[in-house]
Amino acid sequence: MNEKPPRPAYEQKATILRERAFFATFIGLLFALATNGALFLLDQGISILRGAKDWRETLVALVLLLVGASVIGLTGLLLIAAMQNIRLAWKMEREGQVTSGKVLKKELRQNGSKYLYQLVYGLNEEIRFIERIPESEYQRLNVGDAVELRFLPGHPDIARLEKIK
């Protein structure tokens, strides 16, 4: 009768503004490059369409136009999602509240020859976060120890370690 404990309602990697900013910058660069390529496809499609002599050339032009518009649309959606993500992280830094939480679990993972020291913490068992920490902090902390975390009211999925007590 080894039943697994119920999975928490919310478990997510902690939000860190710097990581979100790098991600948004990467997506912005991807959007710029993809838009450049898509504009080339659109330009070629329009040029072929203007001089099309038969249905095959018209079909090629329409495919180029469709692919170009799709690339702009999809990368645009990625850019919007990244900007929303960084907006919430920035809001958390400005309006976030600091509260006490506790260490729920310590995880040691191996990535090749490198060890990753992770801390699972939260307000309770239902809302918890995972964050990588330095080895010295990992060795010092125990399950049940108090930690301070900053969270965004109204968005329980956005938090980060503020201070390890």
GUZAMAR-241536 format. One record per residue (C-alpha): residue number from 0; z, x, y. Coordinates in nm, 3 decimals. Layout:
N
R i w u v
R NUM Z X Y
...
***
This chain:
165
R i w u v
R 0 0.000 0.000 0.000
R 1 -0.102 0.267 0.251
R 2 -0.227 0.057 0.537
R 3 -0.368 0.232 0.838
R 4 -0.191 0.155 1.167
R 5 -0.390 -0.073 1.398
R 6 -0.635 0.104 1.622
R 7 -0.528 0.104 1.989
R 8 -0.703 -0.135 2.223
R 9 -0.816 0.147 2.447
R 10 -0.863 0.512 2.364
R 11 -1.084 0.728 2.579
R 12 -1.115 1.082 2.705
R 13 -0.929 1.115 3.033
R 14 -1.124 1.086 3.355
R 15 -1.148 1.405 3.555
R 16 -1.332 1.391 3.886
R 17 -1.489 1.736 3.851
R 18 -1.643 1.650 3.514
R 19 -1.779 1.325 3.655
R 20 -1.926 1.507 3.954
R 21 -2.104 1.761 3.731
R 22 -2.236 1.477 3.516
R 23 -2.364 1.285 3.820
R 24 -2.529 1.601 3.955
R 25 -2.700 1.661 3.620
R 26 -2.825 1.301 3.609
R 27 -2.946 1.329 3.971
R 28 -3.143 1.643 3.884
R 29 -3.282 1.472 3.574
R 30 -3.383 1.173 3.789
R 31 -3.560 1.399 4.041
R 32 -3.753 1.585 3.771
R 33 -3.840 1.268 3.580
R 34 -3.950 1.093 3.898
R 35 -4.177 1.387 3.983
R 36 -4.341 1.364 3.639
R 37 -4.359 0.984 3.658
R 38 -4.530 0.998 3.999
R 39 -4.788 1.235 3.851
R 40 -4.850 0.983 3.569
R 41 -4.877 0.697 3.816
R 42 -5.119 0.894 4.034
R 43 -5.335 0.983 3.733
R 44 -5.325 0.624 3.611
R 45 -5.439 0.489 3.949
R 46 -5.717 0.749 3.973
R 47 -5.846 0.667 3.625
R 48 -5.817 0.293 3.689
R 49 -6.026 0.318 4.009
R 50 -6.309 0.499 3.830
R 51 -6.281 0.321 3.494
R 52 -6.622 0.253 3.342
R 53 -6.512 0.077 3.021
R 54 -6.210 -0.088 2.861
R 55 -6.090 0.238 2.700
R 56 -6.047 0.413 3.033
R 57 -5.876 0.103 3.171
R 58 -5.638 0.102 2.874
R 59 -5.553 0.473 2.922
R 60 -5.488 0.409 3.292
R 61 -5.262 0.112 3.216
R 62 -5.066 0.314 2.958
R 63 -5.014 0.593 3.212
R 64 -4.897 0.341 3.471
R 65 -4.662 0.175 3.222
R 66 -4.510 0.505 3.106
R 67 -4.466 0.628 3.464
R 68 -4.294 0.306 3.575
R 69 -4.073 0.307 3.262
R 70 -3.958 0.664 3.321
R 71 -3.863 0.585 3.681
R 72 -3.681 0.267 3.573
R 73 -3.483 0.426 3.288
R 74 -3.377 0.735 3.479
R 75 -3.291 0.513 3.775
R 76 -3.055 0.314 3.554
R 77 -2.892 0.639 3.436
R 78 -2.850 0.749 3.797
R 79 -2.687 0.418 3.894
R 80 -2.444 0.444 3.600
R 81 -2.353 0.803 3.692
R 82 -2.293 0.710 4.056
R 83 -2.071 0.417 3.952
R 84 -1.878 0.651 3.726
R 85 -1.815 0.905 4.002
R 86 -1.727 0.628 4.249
R 87 -1.449 0.506 4.020
R 88 -1.324 0.862 3.961
R 89 -1.316 0.926 4.337
R 90 -1.134 0.596 4.390
R 91 -0.879 0.700 4.129
R 92 -0.813 1.024 4.318
R 93 -0.760 0.835 4.646
R 94 -0.594 0.514 4.530
R 95 -0.457 0.610 4.190
R 96 -0.090 0.558 4.119
R 97 0.132 0.808 3.943
R 98 0.350 0.677 3.662
R 99 0.539 0.810 3.365
R 100 0.383 0.816 3.024
R 101 0.458 0.994 2.702
R 102 0.291 1.222 2.452
R 103 0.174 1.006 2.162
R 104 0.006 1.271 1.947
R 105 -0.105 1.633 1.948
R 106 -0.442 1.724 1.798
R 107 -0.568 2.068 1.704
R 108 -0.942 2.082 1.641
R 109 -1.157 2.372 1.543
R 110 -1.501 2.424 1.693
R 111 -1.646 2.722 1.511
R 112 -1.404 3.008 1.572
R 113 -1.253 2.838 1.878
R 114 -0.954 2.604 1.872
R 115 -0.936 2.299 2.098
R 116 -0.588 2.183 2.192
R 117 -0.583 1.812 2.273
R 118 -0.308 1.584 2.387
R 119 -0.305 1.210 2.325
R 120 -0.088 1.045 2.588
R 121 -0.050 0.710 2.752
R 122 0.162 0.431 2.884
R 123 0.206 0.280 2.538
R 124 0.030 0.262 2.202
R 125 -0.230 0.018 2.337
R 126 -0.358 0.227 2.629
R 127 -0.396 0.595 2.553
R 128 -0.606 0.891 2.658
R 129 -0.718 1.221 2.511
R 130 -0.730 1.535 2.720
R 131 -0.783 1.902 2.639
R 132 -0.494 2.123 2.750
R 133 -0.417 2.498 2.745
R 134 -0.264 2.640 2.427
R 135 0.062 2.727 2.607
R 136 0.114 2.362 2.708
R 137 0.016 2.245 2.360
R 138 0.281 2.470 2.202
R 139 0.549 2.362 2.452
R 140 0.500 1.985 2.422
R 141 0.625 1.758 2.148
R 142 0.540 1.401 2.057
R 143 0.755 1.172 2.272
R 144 0.781 1.414 2.566
R 145 0.739 1.262 2.912
R 146 0.425 1.328 3.118
R 147 0.308 1.201 3.454
R 148 -0.033 1.042 3.470
R 149 -0.247 0.910 3.750
R 150 -0.427 0.583 3.684
R 151 -0.638 0.340 3.881
R 152 -0.479 -0.005 3.903
R 153 -0.716 -0.265 3.765
R 154 -0.898 -0.005 3.553
R 155 -0.669 0.104 3.268
R 156 -0.951 0.317 3.126
R 157 -0.944 0.557 3.423
R 158 -0.655 0.805 3.413
R 159 -0.575 1.173 3.388
R 160 -0.272 1.394 3.341
R 161 -0.102 1.450 3.673
R 162 0.185 1.668 3.563
R 163 0.341 1.778 3.238
R 164 0.718 1.759 3.278
***
